[in-house]
Structures are given as C-alpha cells and as structure tokens.
Amino acid sequence: MDRDREAGRRTCELIAADGEKSLLEVADVSDAESCRKAVAAATTAYGSVDVLVNNAAVTSFMPASDMAEEEWSRVIGINLKGAMFMSKWALKAMMGQAHGGAIVNIASGAGLRSFASPAYAASKTGILGLTADLAGTYGRHGVRVNAVVPGMLNTPMARRIDASERGRKLRSAASPLGTEGTGWDVAWAVLFLAGDEARWITGAVLPVDAGMLVAAPLPTLPFMRDAE
Ligand SMILES: NC(=O)c1ccc[n+]([C@@H]2O[C@H](COP(=O)([O-])OP(=O)(O)OC[C@H]3O[C@@H](n4cnc5c(N)ncnc54)[C@H](O)[C@@H]3O)[C@@H](O)[C@H]2O)c1
C-alpha cells in the first residue's frame, strides 16, 4: 500500500524479480476507510492476512513554537492514525485465523531522541505505545506486535532532507558503527520479527541504528569532525 503509485509499482517490480506475487493498493493510510479496503483487498487476494508492516510515514521539521494545527494533524494522521487503523482491520482478520499473525511497526530514533521534529517525534513515540498496548492485548489471540527503531538510513526520505555528500558523511559518523544504513537493514529485522523464528517475541522494540541510540555525543565528536 502506497499513496504514490510509482513508488508502489517499483516495489512490486522488485517482488516480481524475486519470483513472488504482489498486490498494489494505491491509497492514503491516514484515511480509515482506505485502511479497511486495503486489508479487505489483501484478504480477498490471498485468503488470509499473516503480516502487517506499518511503514508509511512522513517527516516534519515544523518547530513546536510555530506548530500549525494542520501540520500536527497531517503528521499524526499519517504516521499514527494510519498505523492504528491498518492494525484495526489486520487484527480483525488475524484474530480469526488459527495461525494468528504478526504486526511490525516502524518507529524512529527521533521518537526517543530530539531531532527538532516534534510532530514526527510524537507520532513515533506513539507508535511504541501502540506496539506495547496491542502486544499486551492480542497475544492470547495469536497476534504478535513488535517495533523496529531505525537510525539514520539512506532512503528517499533522508535524501529529501539532505542529499549532500557532507550530510551523508555526518549521518554515518554519528553512530558507533560509522556506516550508513539502508532500507534493507530495516527489512531484514522486519523479516525476522514477522517470521516464525520470532514466535516467542512480542512487544519488543528493536533498534536498527548502527548503535546511534547508545552513543553519547562526546565520544562521537572526533568522528563528526573528521567527517566535516
Ligand atoms: N529514512 C530514515 O532515516 C528513517 C529513520 C527512522 C525511521 N524511518 C522510518 O522508516 C519508514 C520508512 O521511511 P523511508 O525513509 O523509507 O521514507 P520514504 O519517504 O522514502 O518512504 C515512505 C513511503 O511511504 C509512503 N507514504 C507516505 N505517506 C503515505 C500515506 N499517507 N499513505 C500511504 N503511503 C504513504 C510514501 O509514498 C513512500 O513510498 C518510515 O516509517 C520512517 O518514519 C526512516
């Protein structure tokens, strides 16, 4: 599901190149009715809903002291309301299945550390609250709910913020591993949490961030200077 048809089509091409089937639903996750339709389309096409990954999100750097109501609603609407209503319909499907299901929510380091993005931060911390709540409530229904907390990745979202070579070097230097992450780094973690090998894991919050969350500013400083 993507509101950007072209982005969705590219993902479908990658899936086809891997010899697998896919179904693209072009819709906006902030619209609760679109969430219902997307889950219904998946159920009709595949007969069950085994995995939901709440990944769609937008960033926002509007400062809290200038926050516009529309901007707050836009970001919370996509990042948090979207995850809630996709989960609502996926849960209904998963609860009725003997094999249950798995939900993986994509949070962000910006939900736990300040990146001067208050609406985004609140939406991502909200994602962690939702993860814990759903994990606690739906475990007995065979549904596991976990979260991945990505660090700074090289994706279109990051490139829209700063695509410069300097920006990429600084983002890499800010973490203990000193390298840049990609969407694939997050995807491998999601694959694990969604699969049967994680059958005894629910309510977990897994950082995939090259160690960004544990890094104190002072030891990182020399690496940041070198990257400049
Ligand atoms: N890029 C990073 O450094 C980074 C860091 C931490 C967390 N994350 C999280 O990882 C996830 C993926 O981010 P990304 O970097 O790939 O972003 P991206 O902007 O490259 O991709 C996001 C996708 O979501 C889609 N989308 C946006 N709004 C939508 C809506 N209302 N309805 C349906 N689809 C919508 C976009 O069209 C796009 O294809 C997001 O949850 C993001 O918050 C990213």
Ligand as a Chemical Component Dictionary entry (heavy atoms), coordinates in Angstrom:
data_LIG
# 
_chem_comp.id                   LIG 
_chem_comp.type                 NON-POLYMER 
_chem_comp.pdbx_formal_charge   0 
_chem_comp.three_letter_code    LIG 
# 
loop_
_chem_comp_atom.comp_id 
_chem_comp_atom.atom_id 
_chem_comp_atom.alt_atom_id 
_chem_comp_atom.type_symbol 
_chem_comp_atom.charge 
_chem_comp_atom.model_Cartn_x 
_chem_comp_atom.model_Cartn_y 
_chem_comp_atom.model_Cartn_z 
_chem_comp_atom.pdbx_ordinal 
LIG N1  N1  N 0  14.962 7.354 6.453  1  
LIG C1  C1  C 0  15.329 7.363 7.719  2  
LIG O1  O1  O 0  16.455 7.791 8.055  3  
LIG C2  C2  C 0  14.388 6.853 8.779  4  
LIG C3  C3  C 0  14.821 6.879 10.106 5  
LIG C4  C4  C 0  13.981 6.404 11.102 6  
LIG C5  C5  C 0  12.741 5.889 10.776 7  
LIG N2  N2  N 1  12.327 5.870 9.478  8  
LIG C6  C6  C 0  11.005 5.328 9.202  9  
LIG O2  O2  O 0  11.113 4.317 8.221  10 
LIG C7  C7  C 0  9.888  4.237 7.483  11 
LIG C8  C8  C 0  10.188 4.316 6.007  12 
LIG O3  O3  O 0  10.798 5.576 5.763  13 
LIG P1  P1  P 0  11.614 5.888 4.435  14 
LIG O4  O4  O 0  12.861 6.556 4.858  15 
LIG O5  O5  O -1 11.659 4.694 3.537  16 
LIG O6  O6  O 0  10.638 7.021 3.846  17 
LIG P2  P2  P 0  10.246 7.306 2.310  18 
LIG O7  O7  O 0  9.660  8.676 2.293  19 
LIG O8  O8  O 0  11.431 7.048 1.471  20 
LIG O9  O9  O 0  9.133  6.225 2.059  21 
LIG C9  C9  C 0  7.883  6.324 2.714  22 
LIG C10 C10 C 0  6.823  5.745 1.817  23 
LIG O10 O10 O 0  5.580  5.939 2.471  24 
LIG C11 C11 C 0  4.650  6.400 1.508  25 
LIG N3  N3  N 0  3.630  7.208 2.170  26 
LIG C12 C12 C 0  3.782  8.425 2.753  27 
LIG N4  N4  N 0  2.619  8.873 3.203  28 
LIG C13 C13 C 0  1.693  7.936 2.899  29 
LIG C14 C14 C 0  0.286  7.836 3.101  30 
LIG N5  N5  N 0  -0.398 8.826 3.704  31 
LIG N6  N6  N 0  -0.355 6.730 2.667  32 
LIG C15 C15 C 0  0.323  5.738 2.042  33 
LIG N7  N7  N 0  1.649  5.781 1.809  34 
LIG C16 C16 C 0  2.326  6.872 2.229  35 
LIG C17 C17 C 0  5.474  7.253 0.548  36 
LIG O11 O11 O 0  4.826  7.436 -0.690 37 
LIG C18 C18 C 0  6.752  6.443 0.447  38 
LIG O12 O12 O 0  6.714  5.479 -0.585 39 
LIG C19 C19 C 0  9.019  5.389 7.993  40 
LIG O13 O13 O 0  8.139  4.902 8.978  41 
LIG C20 C20 C 0  10.029 6.331 8.643  42 
LIG O14 O14 O 0  9.457  7.154 9.618  43 
LIG C21 C21 C 0  13.124 6.341 8.463  44 
# 
loop_
_chem_comp_bond.comp_id 
_chem_comp_bond.atom_id_1 
_chem_comp_bond.atom_id_2 
_chem_comp_bond.value_order 
_chem_comp_bond.pdbx_ordinal 
LIG N1  C1  SING 1  
LIG C1  O1  DOUB 2  
LIG C1  C2  SING 3  
LIG C2  C3  SING 4  
LIG C2  C21 DOUB 5  
LIG C3  C4  DOUB 6  
LIG C4  C5  SING 7  
LIG C5  N2  DOUB 8  
LIG N2  C6  SING 9  
LIG N2  C21 SING 10 
LIG C6  O2  SING 11 
LIG C6  C20 SING 12 
LIG O2  C7  SING 13 
LIG C7  C8  SING 14 
LIG C7  C19 SING 15 
LIG C8  O3  SING 16 
LIG O3  P1  SING 17 
LIG P1  O4  DOUB 18 
LIG P1  O5  SING 19 
LIG P1  O6  SING 20 
LIG O6  P2  SING 21 
LIG P2  O7  DOUB 22 
LIG P2  O8  SING 23 
LIG P2  O9  SING 24 
LIG O9  C9  SING 25 
LIG C9  C10 SING 26 
LIG C10 O10 SING 27 
LIG C10 C18 SING 28 
LIG O10 C11 SING 29 
LIG C11 N3  SING 30 
LIG C11 C17 SING 31 
LIG N3  C12 SING 32 
LIG N3  C16 SING 33 
LIG C12 N4  DOUB 34 
LIG N4  C13 SING 35 
LIG C13 C14 SING 36 
LIG C13 C16 DOUB 37 
LIG C14 N5  SING 38 
LIG C14 N6  DOUB 39 
LIG N6  C15 SING 40 
LIG C15 N7  DOUB 41 
LIG N7  C16 SING 42 
LIG C17 O11 SING 43 
LIG C17 C18 SING 44 
LIG C18 O12 SING 45 
LIG C19 O13 SING 46 
LIG C19 C20 SING 47 
LIG C20 O14 SING 48 
# 
